[in-house]
């Protein structure tokens, strides 16, 4: 008998940990609520996870088995469950953060003490960290080179879900807890369904239409031309091999060369996901430290009022405020807008990227340590392959370019719904009279972008050792 410890692989289909080919022992499924992990969680993610767990338990019960639910330190709980069922081995799918690796190493040592084997598999990524390196054998810090090798590598096909015969005949009366049971309040945001079926429906719908416009329209938030699979990939309610295989079929069915290139562009985003995973695995300290070293410390501002205005979507920069309010309402934000709001926080408000990363970690349903950290450090010019410090997003130009009719802005900023795109995209230049006439409830800009841009460049030049 084998225990499979679910963590970020909350599905049965295309799960290499559950359906590995070696051995014939039956599987006892297990999930452990670990307080150390919950201490770093936000209510939207936990709500999504609980829905995914219930869906996973239902799938096991349909097959005559059950998902064991336990609470406590995995170093104690996992070995105890293994001993109870006289298991020969415990399997799990690898995670790559420093916290997860320390936890897994501790569990492995405890299992060794009682003579139970440990089998960890790479399931969340196509190509495990360390398998795509420079010619010198080092991890890549430039995405372009990593991406070329990633695309050239053969991808494994999805694996089937286990049958009833593969699973142990077990039952568990411990319920999936509520948010309140775990000490969380209900999130204000509407949380999407977390089942594998919901993930598949989203993937299939995306691959029927939007994926063929992805390259051209993915940066336009009003178009809804992205997959919204990020939360499902975060919690593994769908497997990466199934996602890639489905997009590969879309590539084969593409009606034109441009459509095929668009599919490739989406697959490139999957490569970005794995690029940041290998960065995190090789450099676990990036969660709290700059990846890129500067001669001097960056002189971030301590400005609680500006930080709060940013969190509340009250900066007076319409595209920034729309993004922050989308985050509040949906626990999600369009990717282009994520870059805009991150640039605004770090380059206009001069606030440390870690403040923004922490807010996203609390509010996003799809928060992923590797991806979010990589994105924030890119925007802050402190990460791998980062935005050069002197290239600073102009939030007004970004809004005009990617939301020309202000459709996205008006959806999330109701104070601007009666204003025309012209005044919305020139809000920073409009007179006080023009602003009050167009949208009396909407705030004035809290900073001057042009001034703050020059100050940001000076701030980074000083960090680089300038005078």
C-alpha positions as CSV (number, residue, x, y, z in Angstrom):
1,X,0.0,0.0,0.0
2,X,1.2,3.5,-0.8
3,X,0.1,6.9,0.7
4,X,-0.2,9.7,-1.8
5,X,0.1,13.1,-0.1
6,X,-1.7,15.7,-2.2
7,X,-0.5,19.3,-2.0
8,X,-0.6,21.3,-5.2
9,X,-1.9,18.5,-7.3
10,X,-5.6,18.5,-6.5
11,X,-6.8,16.2,-9.3
12,X,-6.9,12.6,-10.4
13,X,-6.3,12.8,-14.1
14,X,-2.8,13.6,-15.5
15,X,-1.3,13.2,-12.0
16,X,2.1,11.6,-12.1
17,X,2.2,11.1,-8.4
18,X,-1.1,9.2,-8.1
19,X,-0.8,7.2,-11.3
20,X,3.0,6.4,-11.5
21,X,3.7,3.2,-13.4
22,X,6.1,1.5,-10.9
23,X,4.6,-1.0,-8.5
24,X,1.1,-2.3,-8.1
25,X,0.2,-1.2,-4.6
26,X,-3.1,0.5,-3.9
27,X,-3.1,4.2,-3.1
28,X,-4.4,5.9,0.0
29,X,-5.0,9.6,-0.8
30,X,-4.1,12.1,1.9
31,X,-4.3,15.9,2.4
32,X,-2.8,17.7,5.4
33,X,-3.8,21.2,6.5
34,X,-0.4,22.6,7.5
35,X,-0.6,25.8,9.6
36,X,2.8,27.0,8.5
37,X,1.5,27.0,4.9
38,X,-1.8,28.6,5.9
39,X,0.1,31.4,7.7
40,X,1.2,32.5,4.2
41,X,-2.2,32.1,2.6
42,X,-4.9,34.5,1.7
43,X,-8.7,33.9,1.9
44,X,-9.3,33.8,-1.9
45,X,-6.7,31.1,-2.4
46,X,-7.9,29.1,0.6
47,X,-11.5,29.3,-0.6
48,X,-10.5,28.1,-4.1
49,X,-8.4,25.3,-2.5
50,X,-11.3,24.1,-0.3
51,X,-13.6,23.9,-3.3
52,X,-10.9,21.9,-5.2
53,X,-10.5,19.6,-2.2
54,X,-14.2,18.8,-2.1
55,X,-14.2,18.1,-5.8
56,X,-11.2,15.8,-5.4
57,X,-12.8,14.0,-2.5
58,X,-16.0,13.5,-4.6
59,X,-13.9,12.0,-7.4
60,X,-12.2,9.6,-5.0
61,X,-15.5,8.6,-3.5
62,X,-17.0,7.9,-6.9
63,X,-14.2,5.4,-7.3
64,X,-14.9,3.6,-4.0
65,X,-12.1,5.3,-2.1
66,X,-11.8,8.6,-0.1
67,X,-9.5,11.5,0.5
68,X,-8.2,11.5,4.1
69,X,-8.3,14.9,5.6
70,X,-5.9,15.6,8.4
71,X,-4.7,18.7,10.3
72,X,-1.2,19.3,11.8
73,X,2.5,19.3,11.1
74,X,3.2,17.0,8.1
75,X,6.3,15.8,9.8
76,X,4.1,14.1,12.4
77,X,0.9,13.5,10.4
78,X,2.3,11.8,7.2
79,X,4.4,9.2,9.1
80,X,1.5,8.5,11.4
81,X,-0.9,7.8,8.5
82,X,1.8,5.7,6.8
83,X,2.1,3.6,10.0
84,X,-1.6,3.3,10.5
85,X,-2.0,1.8,7.0
86,X,1.2,-0.2,7.1
87,X,2.3,1.6,3.9
88,X,5.4,0.7,2.1
89,X,5.9,4.2,0.6
90,X,4.6,7.7,0.6
91,X,4.5,9.6,-2.7
92,X,4.1,13.3,-3.4
93,X,4.5,15.8,-6.3
94,X,7.4,18.1,-5.8
95,X,7.0,21.8,-4.9
96,X,9.9,24.2,-5.4
97,X,9.7,27.0,-2.8
98,X,12.2,27.0,0.1
99,X,9.5,26.4,2.6
100,X,8.1,23.4,0.7
101,X,11.6,21.9,0.2
102,X,12.4,22.2,3.9
103,X,9.1,20.7,4.9
104,X,9.6,17.8,2.4
105,X,13.1,17.1,3.6
106,X,11.9,16.9,7.2
107,X,9.0,14.5,6.3
108,X,11.5,12.4,4.4
109,X,13.7,12.1,7.4
110,X,10.8,11.1,9.6
111,X,9.8,8.4,7.1
112,X,13.3,7.1,7.0
113,X,13.1,6.7,10.8
114,X,10.2,4.3,10.4
115,X,11.5,2.5,7.3
116,X,8.9,3.9,4.8
117,X,10.2,4.8,1.4
118,X,9.6,8.3,-0.1
119,X,8.8,8.8,-3.8
120,X,8.7,12.4,-5.1
121,X,7.9,13.2,-8.7
122,X,8.1,16.3,-10.9
123,X,4.5,16.8,-11.9
124,X,3.7,20.6,-11.9
125,X,6.2,21.4,-14.7
126,X,7.2,19.7,-18.0
127,X,10.9,20.0,-17.5
128,X,12.1,19.8,-13.9
129,X,14.3,22.6,-12.5
130,X,17.9,22.0,-13.4
131,X,17.2,20.1,-16.6
132,X,17.4,23.2,-18.9
133,X,20.7,25.0,-18.3
134,X,23.3,27.0,-20.0
135,X,26.1,25.2,-21.8
136,X,28.1,25.7,-18.6
137,X,25.4,23.9,-16.6
138,X,24.1,27.0,-14.8
139,X,20.4,28.0,-14.5
140,X,19.3,30.5,-17.0
141,X,18.6,34.1,-15.9
142,X,17.5,35.2,-19.4
143,X,14.2,33.9,-20.6
144,X,14.8,34.0,-24.3
145,X,17.5,31.3,-24.2
146,X,15.6,29.2,-21.7
147,X,12.4,29.4,-23.8
148,X,14.1,28.1,-27.0
149,X,15.3,25.0,-25.3
150,X,12.0,24.6,-23.5
151,X,10.1,24.6,-26.8
152,X,12.5,22.2,-28.4
153,X,12.2,19.6,-25.7
154,X,9.7,16.8,-26.2
155,X,6.7,17.1,-23.9
156,X,5.3,14.1,-22.1
157,X,1.7,13.1,-22.9
158,X,-1.1,13.3,-20.2
159,X,-1.6,10.2,-18.1
160,X,-5.0,8.7,-17.3
161,X,-6.8,8.9,-14.0
162,X,-6.5,5.9,-11.7
163,X,-9.3,3.3,-11.8
164,X,-11.1,2.0,-8.7
165,X,-8.7,-1.0,-8.7
166,X,-5.8,1.3,-8.2
167,X,-7.2,2.9,-5.0
168,X,-7.5,1.6,-1.5
169,X,-10.9,0.9,-0.1
170,X,-10.8,3.6,2.6
171,X,-13.4,6.0,4.1
172,X,-12.9,9.1,6.1
173,X,-15.5,11.1,8.2
174,X,-13.3,14.2,8.7
175,X,-15.1,16.9,6.7
176,X,-13.4,19.4,4.4
177,X,-13.2,22.4,6.7
178,X,-14.8,25.8,6.1
179,X,-12.9,29.0,5.8
180,X,-14.1,29.9,9.3
181,X,-12.8,26.6,10.6
182,X,-9.3,27.6,9.4
183,X,-9.5,31.1,10.7
184,X,-10.3,33.0,7.5
185,X,-13.1,35.4,6.7
186,X,-15.1,35.0,3.5
187,X,-13.4,37.0,0.8
188,X,-15.1,40.0,-0.8
189,X,-14.2,38.7,-4.2
190,X,-16.2,36.2,-6.2
191,X,-14.1,33.0,-6.4
192,X,-14.4,30.8,-9.5
193,X,-15.2,27.1,-9.4
194,X,-12.1,25.0,-8.6
195,X,-13.0,21.6,-10.1
196,X,-11.1,19.7,-12.8
197,X,-14.3,19.9,-14.9
198,X,-14.4,23.7,-14.6
199,X,-10.7,23.8,-15.6
200,X,-11.3,21.6,-18.6
201,X,-14.3,23.7,-19.7
202,X,-12.3,26.9,-19.5
203,X,-9.4,25.3,-21.4
204,X,-11.6,23.8,-24.2
205,X,-13.5,27.1,-24.6
206,X,-10.2,29.1,-24.8
207,X,-8.8,26.7,-27.4
208,X,-11.8,26.9,-29.6
209,X,-11.5,30.7,-30.1
210,X,-9.5,33.1,-28.0
211,X,-6.2,31.2,-28.3
212,X,-6.1,32.1,-32.0
213,X,-6.3,35.8,-31.1
214,X,-4.0,35.5,-28.1
215,X,-0.9,37.0,-29.7
216,X,-2.7,40.1,-31.0
217,X,-5.2,40.7,-28.2
218,X,-3.9,39.3,-25.0
219,X,-2.7,42.7,-23.7
220,X,-6.1,44.3,-24.1
221,X,-7.9,43.6,-20.8
222,X,-11.4,44.4,-22.1
223,X,-11.1,41.6,-24.7
224,X,-11.0,38.8,-22.1
225,X,-8.6,37.0,-24.5
226,X,-6.6,35.2,-21.8
227,X,-7.2,31.6,-20.5
228,X,-7.8,32.3,-16.8
229,X,-6.2,28.9,-16.1
230,X,-3.6,30.4,-13.7
231,X,-5.5,29.4,-10.5
232,X,-6.1,25.9,-11.8
233,X,-2.4,25.5,-12.6
234,X,-1.5,26.9,-9.2
235,X,-3.5,24.2,-7.4
236,X,-3.1,21.5,-10.0
237,X,-6.8,21.0,-10.7
238,X,-5.6,20.4,-14.2
239,X,-2.3,18.9,-15.3
240,X,0.3,20.8,-17.3
241,X,0.5,17.9,-19.8
242,X,-3.2,18.0,-20.4
243,X,-3.0,21.8,-20.9
244,X,-0.1,21.6,-23.4
245,X,-1.6,18.6,-25.2
246,X,-4.9,20.5,-25.7
247,X,-3.1,23.6,-27.0
248,X,-1.0,21.4,-29.3
249,X,-4.3,20.1,-30.8
250,X,-5.4,23.7,-31.2
251,X,-2.1,24.4,-33.0
252,X,-2.7,21.5,-35.4
253,X,-6.3,22.8,-36.1
254,X,-5.3,26.4,-36.5
255,X,-7.0,28.0,-39.5
256,X,-3.9,30.2,-40.5
257,X,-0.2,30.7,-39.9
258,X,-1.1,33.7,-37.7
259,X,-3.4,31.5,-35.6
260,X,-0.6,29.0,-35.2
261,X,1.8,31.7,-34.0
262,X,-0.8,32.8,-31.5
263,X,-1.0,29.3,-30.0
264,X,2.8,29.3,-29.8
265,X,2.7,32.6,-27.9
266,X,0.3,31.1,-25.4
267,X,2.6,28.1,-25.0
268,X,5.4,30.6,-24.4
269,X,3.6,31.7,-21.3
270,X,3.8,28.2,-20.0
271,X,7.5,28.4,-20.6
272,X,7.6,31.6,-18.5
273,X,5.9,29.7,-15.7
274,X,8.6,27.1,-15.8
275,X,11.4,29.7,-16.1
276,X,10.3,31.4,-12.9
277,X,10.0,28.0,-11.2
278,X,13.6,27.1,-12.0
279,X,14.7,30.6,-10.8
280,X,12.9,30.0,-7.5
281,X,14.3,26.5,-7.1
282,X,17.9,27.7,-7.7
283,X,17.4,30.9,-5.6
284,X,14.9,30.4,-2.8
285,X,16.0,33.7,-1.2
286,X,14.3,35.7,-4.0
287,X,11.0,35.5,-2.1
288,X,12.3,38.2,0.2
289,X,15.5,39.5,-1.5
290,X,16.4,41.1,-4.8
291,X,17.7,38.7,-7.3
292,X,19.8,41.4,-8.9
293,X,22.5,42.9,-6.7
294,X,23.1,46.7,-6.6
295,X,26.1,48.4,-5.2
296,X,23.9,50.3,-2.8
297,X,20.5,49.7,-1.3
298,X,17.5,51.0,-3.3
299,X,16.1,54.0,-1.5
300,X,12.4,52.8,-1.4
301,X,10.0,55.3,0.2
302,X,8.0,54.6,3.3
303,X,4.7,56.1,2.3
304,X,1.7,54.3,4.0
305,X,-0.8,56.8,2.6
306,X,0.3,56.2,-1.0
307,X,0.5,52.5,-0.5
308,X,-3.1,52.4,0.8
309,X,-4.3,54.6,-2.1
310,X,-2.7,52.0,-4.4
311,X,-4.4,49.1,-2.6
312,X,-7.8,50.8,-2.6
313,X,-7.6,51.8,-6.3
314,X,-7.7,55.5,-5.4
315,X,-4.5,56.8,-7.1
316,X,-6.1,59.0,-9.7
317,X,-4.5,56.9,-12.5
318,X,-7.5,55.2,-14.1
319,X,-5.9,52.0,-15.5
320,X,-4.0,51.5,-12.2
321,X,-7.2,51.9,-10.2
322,X,-9.2,49.6,-12.5
323,X,-6.7,46.9,-12.0
324,X,-6.6,47.2,-8.2
325,X,-10.4,47.2,-8.0
326,X,-10.6,44.1,-10.3
327,X,-8.3,42.5,-7.8
328,X,-10.7,43.3,-5.0
329,X,-13.8,42.2,-6.9
330,X,-12.5,39.1,-8.6
331,X,-9.3,38.1,-6.7
332,X,-7.7,38.3,-10.2
333,X,-6.1,40.9,-12.4
334,X,-5.3,40.9,-16.1
335,X,-1.6,40.2,-16.8
336,X,-0.9,43.5,-18.7
337,X,-2.5,45.4,-15.9
338,X,-0.5,43.5,-13.3
339,X,2.6,44.9,-15.0
340,X,1.2,48.4,-15.0
341,X,0.2,48.5,-11.3
342,X,3.5,46.9,-10.3
343,X,5.4,49.5,-12.3
344,X,3.3,52.3,-10.7
345,X,4.0,51.1,-7.2
346,X,7.7,50.7,-7.6
347,X,8.6,53.5,-10.2
348,X,5.9,56.1,-9.5
349,X,5.3,55.7,-5.8
350,X,8.9,54.4,-5.2
351,X,7.5,51.7,-2.8
352,X,9.4,48.4,-2.3
353,X,8.2,45.6,-4.6
354,X,7.8,43.4,-1.5
355,X,4.8,45.5,-0.3
356,X,3.1,44.8,-3.6
357,X,4.1,41.1,-3.6
358,X,2.6,40.7,-0.2
359,X,-0.7,42.3,-1.2
360,X,-1.0,40.1,-4.3
361,X,-0.2,37.1,-2.1
362,X,-3.1,38.0,0.1
363,X,-5.6,39.0,-2.5
364,X,-5.0,36.8,-5.7
365,X,-6.7,33.5,-6.1
366,X,-3.9,32.4,-8.4
367,X,-0.9,33.6,-6.4
368,X,2.0,31.5,-7.2
369,X,5.3,32.1,-5.4
370,X,7.5,31.7,-8.4
371,X,5.4,33.6,-10.9
372,X,4.4,36.4,-8.7
373,X,7.9,36.9,-7.4
374,X,9.3,36.8,-10.9
375,X,6.7,39.3,-12.1
376,X,7.2,41.8,-9.3
377,X,11.0,41.7,-9.5
378,X,10.8,42.1,-13.3
379,X,8.7,45.3,-12.8
380,X,11.0,46.6,-10.1
381,X,14.1,46.0,-12.1
382,X,15.5,43.8,-9.4
383,X,14.9,40.3,-11.0
384,X,16.0,38.0,-13.7
385,X,15.7,39.3,-17.2
386,X,14.2,42.4,-15.6
387,X,12.8,45.6,-17.1
388,X,15.7,48.0,-17.3
389,X,15.4,50.6,-14.6
390,X,15.2,53.5,-17.0
391,X,12.3,52.0,-19.0
392,X,9.3,53.0,-16.9
393,X,5.7,52.4,-17.8
394,X,3.6,55.6,-18.3
395,X,0.3,54.5,-16.8
396,X,-1.7,57.0,-19.0
397,X,-0.1,55.8,-22.2
398,X,-0.6,52.2,-21.2
399,X,-4.3,52.9,-20.6
400,X,-4.7,54.7,-23.9
401,X,-2.9,52.0,-25.8
402,X,-4.5,48.9,-24.3
403,X,-7.9,50.2,-23.3
404,X,-8.5,52.9,-25.9
405,X,-12.3,53.1,-25.3
406,X,-11.8,52.9,-21.5
407,X,-14.1,49.9,-21.5
408,X,-12.1,48.0,-18.9
409,X,-11.5,51.1,-16.8
410,X,-15.3,52.0,-16.8
411,X,-16.1,48.4,-15.8
412,X,-14.2,48.7,-12.5
413,X,-14.2,52.4,-11.9
414,X,-17.8,53.5,-11.8
415,X,-17.0,57.1,-11.1
416,X,-15.7,57.3,-14.7
417,X,-18.5,55.6,-16.5
418,X,-20.0,58.9,-17.8
419,X,-16.6,60.3,-18.8
420,X,-15.3,60.1,-22.3
421,X,-12.1,58.2,-23.1
422,X,-10.3,61.4,-24.0
423,X,-10.6,62.9,-20.5
424,X,-10.0,59.5,-18.8
425,X,-6.7,59.0,-20.7
426,X,-5.6,62.6,-20.0
427,X,-6.7,62.7,-16.4
428,X,-3.3,63.6,-15.2
429,X,-3.2,66.7,-17.5
430,X,-6.8,67.8,-17.1
431,X,-7.5,70.9,-15.1
432,X,-9.3,70.7,-11.8
433,X,-12.4,72.1,-13.4
434,X,-12.4,69.5,-16.2
435,X,-12.0,66.7,-13.7
436,X,-14.8,67.9,-11.5
437,X,-17.1,68.3,-14.5
438,X,-16.3,64.9,-16.0
439,X,-16.2,62.8,-12.8
440,X,-16.5,64.6,-9.5
441,X,-16.2,61.5,-7.4
442,X,-13.0,60.3,-8.9
443,X,-9.7,61.4,-7.2
444,X,-7.0,63.6,-8.6
445,X,-3.6,61.9,-9.3
446,X,-1.7,61.4,-6.1
447,X,1.7,61.9,-7.8
448,X,3.0,63.5,-11.0
449,X,4.2,60.7,-13.2
450,X,6.9,62.8,-15.1
451,X,8.5,64.0,-11.8
452,X,8.4,60.6,-10.2
453,X,9.8,59.0,-13.3
454,X,12.9,61.2,-13.2
455,X,13.2,60.6,-9.4
456,X,13.0,56.8,-10.0
457,X,15.8,56.9,-12.5
458,X,18.0,58.9,-10.1
459,X,17.1,56.4,-7.3
460,X,18.3,53.5,-9.3
461,X,21.4,55.2,-10.6
462,X,22.3,55.9,-6.9
463,X,21.7,52.2,-6.2
464,X,24.1,51.3,-9.0
465,X,26.8,53.4,-7.4
466,X,26.3,56.7,-8.9
467,X,26.5,60.0,-7.1
